[in-house]
Amino acid sequence: MRVRVEGLTKFFGKNKALDNVSFEVADRAFTIILGPPEAGKTTTLKILAGLIKQDSGKIFFDGEEITDIPPERRNVRMVFQSFALYPHMTVYENIAFPLKVAGVAEAEIRRRVKEIAEFLKIEKLLDRLPHNLSGGEMQRVAIARALAKESDLYLLDEPLVNLDYKLREDMRAELKRMQRELNKTIIYATPDPLEPLAIGDYVIVLNKGKVMQTGRTMDVYENPENVFVGKYFSVPPMNLIEGTLRRKEERVIFESEGFTLDLTEIKDRMTHVPSDAIIGIRPHEIKFSMEKIEGGIKVKTILGEVIGSDTIVHFKLGETLVKVFVPRIYRLFGGEDAWIKIDPKSVYVFDKRTEKSVLKRLSKNG
């Protein structure tokens, strides 16, 4: 199912939850709505499902306007952030419930529940009550209940947010497998920037009720159109450094307090050279060493944050706190001398006044 929304606006009292939101979702794609809390993710999904009514705007499924069609006629299934299982019902009864409400024959219910349980590998759980399930098992059951009644569009509202890291990893892989095998359209809301990179074909980035950018996942990741997308859609968050850009003969130099970077190598990608600029550098793009690097910049460490077998090293460039991701363990306590090197080709440049990118789009071939 193709989905198109045009100009969705929604108020809750005086709070504008959605502000003229427009986007398209490709047929049978796994599309991620990414954004922080209060971005408008859940509101968008509920409007698509018909659970709440927008104040203005239109919705189209496969080119047909369904703006005023009630939820029971939209053939949309939704999985909420909370598992919302009926505690007095077994897993079988929870999955079967929407089919019973729809008046499906008992034999067909048994067939469908068995099929979905096998698909999600929960057939051994069918006789259990929810309080005897783990978090991951409850999430699988919630998804199974949504899948029991066939649909062309599935809406998943932060379904993994309450799970621990390992379970989230496992369930992400499971959801991607599920989407491929079902061959259905899925719209999945999350605050976690890892999830579009792991499972999303497309991403819609929301912030404060506005669409910040949409597109194929890697295209948006590699070509952030503004400061918000650059910083938020990055793990760890993109480093942002304010300063000035100066043309010096044929060169373009970025200057910040106590820090200078030659960006001549990417000047041909700049649509213009704003005097006040913000540069963005992803933490994994900065070369780091405790030994001197030829042509590098000497810094003093502030902290070494060990995460598994990796380290996030904190230091200052001029007056700006910067983080670098290093794929090895460094035990650092602050004050150690270290060296970094920044490849200009890895730098993003934004106009400070508009916070929009001044770089031409980078194709996959560079």
N, C-alpha and C positions, 0 to 999 in steps of 0.2 A: 504494500500500500504506500502510495506517495502522499505526503502530508505537506500542506502549505498553510502558513498563517500570515495574515496581513494586518498590521497595525493593532495588535492586541494591547489594550490598556485596561488595567484593573486597579481600583481603589479599595482599600479597607479603611473606612472612615476617611481621614485626611491623608493617610499614607498611600502613596502611589506605588503599588507592588510591581506593576508592569507598565512600561512607558513606551508605547508605540512599537511593540516587539513584532518583528517580521522575520521569517526564515522558511526554508524548504528542507524537507527530509526525503532522501531518495528511497525508492522502493526496495524493500528487503535489505536495507542497510542497518548497521549497528551505529546509531548516532548518539553521541554523548552531549548532554547539557552540563557544562562545567561552570561552577561559580561558587563564591563564598556564601556563608549563611546570609539570608535576606536578599539574595540575588534575584529571586523570582522563579527558581527551578520548580519547586513543588506547585506553586500557583499555575505555572504553565502546563504542567502535566494534568492537574485537576481540571483545567479549562478544556484541554484536549479530550479528557474522558467525559466531560459534561457534568462533572460533580459540582463545579461552581460556574457562574456566568460572568463573562467579561463585561466591562462597561462599554467597550467599543472594540471593533475589529472583526475579522472574518476568519473562518476555518474551512479548509477544503481537504477532503479525502479523495484521492484519485481524480482530482479535478472537479469534484462535485461539492458544492457548498453544503456544509452540515452545521453551520453556526447555531441554528435554532432547533436542531434535532435532539430529542432527549437522550440521556445516557444509555438507556436500555436498547436503543436502536442504532447505536454507533459501533457495536461489535468491537469494543476496546476492552482490554483486560489490564488491570493495574496492580502492581505489587508495592505496598507501602513500606516506609522505613521501619516501622514497628512490625513485628511478625504477625500480630493480630490473628492468632489461631484461637479457635474456640476451645477453652481449657477442658470442657467436659466431654469433648468428642475425641475419638481416636484419630490417628493420622488418616486412616481410610475415610472416616466420616468427614473430616475436614476437607479432603480433596473432593469427595463426592458431593459436598453440600451445594455448590453452584449448579451442578447438573440436576440434582433433585428439585431445586427451586425452579429450574427451567422445564421440569416435567419430562426429563429424559427417562426412558424405560430402564428398569433395574438391570437387565442383562447388559445393556449398552454402558451403563454406569460402571459395572464391574469390569468390562473390557477396557474402558477408557482409563479408569484408575490404575489398573494393572499395567497398561501401556506406559502411562506417565511415570509411575513408580519405577518401572524398569529403566526408563529413559534417564531419570535423575538418580538412579541407584539407591532408592529408598524402600525397595520392596520388603526388606526385613523389618521396617519400622511401622508397617501398616496397622499393627494392633496396639501400638503404644499411645499413651496420652502425652500431650505437649510437655508436661512437667518432667517427663523422662527423656527429653531430647536435649542434645547439645545445641549451642547457638547455630552452628553450621547446619545441623539437621533441621532445626526449625525453619531456617531460611530456605532450605530445599523444599520443605513442605509448603511454605507460603508460595514459592514459585510454582510448585506442582498444582496447587489450587488454582492459580491464575491460568495455567496452561490447560487445565482439565476441559474447560469450555473453549473450543477453538475460536481463534480470532485472527484478524489480519494485522493488528497493531497491539504491541505490548509496551506498557509504560512501567518503568522500574524506578521508584523513587528512593535513591540512596540505599539500595538493598543490602549493602555490605558494611555500612558504616558502624554497626554495632559489633562486628566480628573482630577477632584479634588478627594480627598481621598475617600469620601463616594461613589461617582460614580464608582471609580475603584473597590471598594469592591463589589458593586452590579454587575458590568459587569464581574468580575472574576467568580462569581457564575453562571452568565448567560452563559459564555463561556464554563464552565465545563459541564453544563446541555446540551448545544448545542452539544458538542463533544460526550457525552454519547448517545444522541438520534440520531445523524447523523451516529455514528459508523464509522467515517472516521479518517484518519491520519492527525494530526495537528502538525505543527512545529511553535513554538511561540517564538519570540525573545524579550528579556526584559533586562533592567539593574537592575531591582528590585528583590532582593533576596527573598522577600516575595512571589513572584508569583510562583516559582517552588514548594514551600512548600504548597501553597494554591491549586494549580490546576494541577501540573505536575506529570505525571507518571514517566518520565525520565528527566534527566537534562544533558546538555552538557555545560561545563564551558569553556568559551573562554577568553583569555587575549592577547592583542597585536598580534592577528592573529594566536595564537596557542591554541590547545586543552589542557586544564589543567587537566581535568578529565571528565569522562562520567559514567553514570550508573543510577540505580533507584534512585529517588530523595532522599529518606531517607537514603539510603546506602551512597551516596556521602556526605550528610549532616553530618552523624555520623562518617564517615571515610575519612576526607579530606586527600588527598595524599600529599599536599604541603601547604606551608604558604599562598599562594595566595587564594586557595580555602577555607582554614580555615577562613581567615579573611573576604573575600568578601561574601561567602555564609553563612552569620550569621547576625542576626538582634537583637540588634545593632552589629556592627563589633566585631569580636573576639579580646580580649585583647592579645597582644603579648609581652612577656618579655624575653629579652636576658640575658644569664648568662652561668654558667658552671655546668656540671653534674659531681659529684664525687662519686666514690664507697668508702664506709667506712664500712669495714668488709662485712656484709650481706646487708647493706643499700645502697640506691641510693638517694643522696641529690642534689637538685637544689639550686644553690647559685647565687644571683644577688646582685648588690650593695644595701646593707641595707635590704635584703630580702632573707629568706631561706625557702625551702619547701621540706619536706620529700616525695619522690615519690616511696618509697620501695613497696608500695601496688600495683603499676602497673609495676614493673620491669620485671615481666615475660611476659608482652606484648611487651617489647622493643626488637627489632631485634638486636640492639647494643646500647651502651651507649656513644654517642659522647661527647667529652670534652666540645666543644662549642655548646650550644643548644639554642633553642627558645621554650618556653612553650606557649601554647595557652589556654585561658580560656574564655568561652562565658560569657557575662555579667549576664545572668540569672542563671548561675551555681554557682555564688558566694553568700554565705549566708551573709546578712548584718543586723546589729542591732545598735541602738544608745545605747544599754545596753551591758555590758561586756558579751562576749561569751566564755565559757570554752574552752580553747585550741585555741582561736582565735587570730587574729593579730590586734593590735590597729593602727588606721590610723587617719589622719586629713582630713576632707572633704575640697574640693576645691569649689564645686558647686553642687547644687541639681537642675536638669533639669526636671521640671514637664511636663509630656506629658499625657494629659487626666487624668486618675485616677492612673497613674504610675509615678515613678520617676527614672531618670538615675542619679546616684550619681557619681561624679568625685572625685578621690583622687589619691595619689601617693603610689606605692609600691616601696620602694627604690627610684630610680630616674625615674621610669616609670609611666606615667599617665595611670590610670586604670579606667574603668567604670563598674558599677554594676547596673543591672536592678532590681528595687524593685517594686512589684505590690501593692503599696500604695503611698499616697502623703506624702512627707517630704518637709517642707519649710526650706531649708538649704542655708546659705549665705557664707559658707566657714569658715574654722578654727574650726569647731565643732569636738569633739572627737567621734569616731565611731569604731565599731569592725567588722571584716570580718572573714569568715572561708572558706577555699577552700578544697573541697573533692578531693583527688588525682585521684579518678576514673573519674572525670570530666575534667582532664587536658590532653591536646594534647601535644606531644613532637616532635619537628622537629630538624633535624641536621642543625645547622646554616650555614655550608659550602654549603650544597646542597639545603637547604630549603625544603627537603622532610621529610615526616613523618617517625618516627622510630617505630611506634606502629603497631602491628599486627592488622589485620582487626577485628573489633568488630561485632559479629553477633547480630541479634535482640534479642537473648536470653542471650546476654552478653558474 
